[in-house]
Amino acid sequence: MKRRTALVLSLGIGGCTVGPDYDAPDLAVPAAFAGRDVGTSAVAPVDDAWWRSFGDAVLDRLVARALRGNTDVRIAVARLREARAIATRTSAEALPRLDVDGSYSNSQFAKNGFLRNIIGGGSGSLPGAVFPGQRIDLHQVDLDASWELDLFGGVRRAREAAAADLAGAEHDLHAVLVSLLGEVASGYFELRGLQERLAVATRTAEDRRAARDVLAEQVRAGVADELDLARAETDLATARSHVPDLESRVHGALRRLEVLAGTMPGTLTADLAVPRAMPAMPEALGAGIPSDVLRRRPDVQAAERRLAAAVARVGVAAADLYPRFSLTGQFGLQSLRLGDLAESDSVFWLLGPSVRWPLFDFGRVRARIDAADARAAAALSDYEGAVLRALADVEIALVRLVRDRRRAVDLAEARGAAERARSLAEERHRSGVLEYLDLLDSQRVFDEARDRELVAMQDVALDVVGLFKALGGGWEIADTSPVGDVDDVRVTKSVR
């Protein structure tokens, strides 16, 4: 990987703007994903509204509800509004400032004060003179104007940094949306898988109870012994023990979905407590190419914008090495009597430039520049790490999906074989060839194979969601969904 640390280490004046000009890092990324297999395609487009591809209306409603109520989304929206306000304030720093002041004062000079020695304590009638003990009313209205001339670009760099921070806040909101969509879909599929497993475990426990009752009758009739009954009771207790665990996990999955939707416990019970079959997973998925994924991943784009902001702030710190020129002015009316305030003799003004240049600061400015350089270098490493994590997420998701699909196929075959074995055992038991406990063994093998198959199907569903999440999809559609205040979330898509 080519490191571009030079972009944060240079310092100079270019176009009357101090500090380094930002250049996006050029990272060498692979042309294709190594983990891509027959289940994915590099050319197929990645579906933006990927959660709708499952064709589950309950999931669609749950996603819409989470987009409206999720607390993390509301926090990200508030931070975006804050970044917008800061960007607006920073842009205003480059413009002149004009203040309107109005004042009235009533004052009296002490008879024993400094005027006593100057005037001599007399009470003459010198025109315009101020005497000890005299009371004065002063009325004043004025306009104060100031404008710092951004000759070396410190304010321009600050505006660049604020604009980059705003774009980063937009991408942070997108990242929250991507994470939320993935968590909602994963939680929903986990719930459906647990509900199916709970139904299987409940039926298994009922079958074991019926088998135990049959053996109990046979023991009383003398056609079966106590050993067979003890084994049947063991199977019944074991089957029952799985039910409470699955019930607890179903309850937990419901509560987690309610947290994601921003609702109180029990709100979603009516809509989600009724078990539904796991929806079919799409067979062909578009993975795209690594460079496209990096452009889609909002966390990568947010890290790149934070890098741009950090580089711009190097220029903000460097501008303190150079003089600051300002233009100030004051224009107003001043009079001892309110009725004379509008006369031309009441006009006063003050105009003039000012300059400030820190010549001896004992290294304070240089230290701030070094600190800004270090923060920019850290932001560069953070961006490179975000790129590596994004590519690794996709690679891991691709391989996991392919392997779990193969595992699901094998377990489906195992369940089919166990089902055939159970049918043969039932037929032989009816013919009197097979013992009853042997029939129970074949049923237990089938139930265990069915449970493992359901777990594998759930894993495949979670893998599909994980791949969509790793690809960074969904925020394009969710960004136009009714999330809180619409004006706050329909942000400009500034993907570089």
Secondary structure, DSSP 4 states (H G I P E B T S, - for coil): ----THHHH---EETTEESPPP--------SS-TT--TTEESSSPPPTTGGGGG--HHHHHHHHHHHHH-HHHHHHHHHHHHHHHHHHHHHHTTS-EEEEEEEEEEEE--TTSHHHHHHTT-----TT---TT-EEEEEEEEEEEEEEE-TTSHHHHHHHHHHHHHHHHHHHHHHHHHHHHHHHHHHHHHHHHHHHHHHHHHHHHHHHHHHHHHHHHHHHHTSS-HHHHHHHHHHHHHHHHHHHHHHHHHHHHHHHHHHHHT--TTTTHHHHSS--PPPPPPS-EE---HHHHHHH-HHHHHHHHHHHHHHHHHHHHHGGGS-EEEEEEEEEEEESSGGGTTSGGGEEEEEEEEEE-----TTHHHHHHHHHHHHHHHHHHHHHHHHHHHHHHHHHHHHHHHHHHHHHHHHHHHHHHHHHHHHHHHHHHHTT-S-HHHHHHHHHHHHHHHHHHHHHHHHHHHHHHHHHHHTT-SHHHHTTS--SSHHHH-------
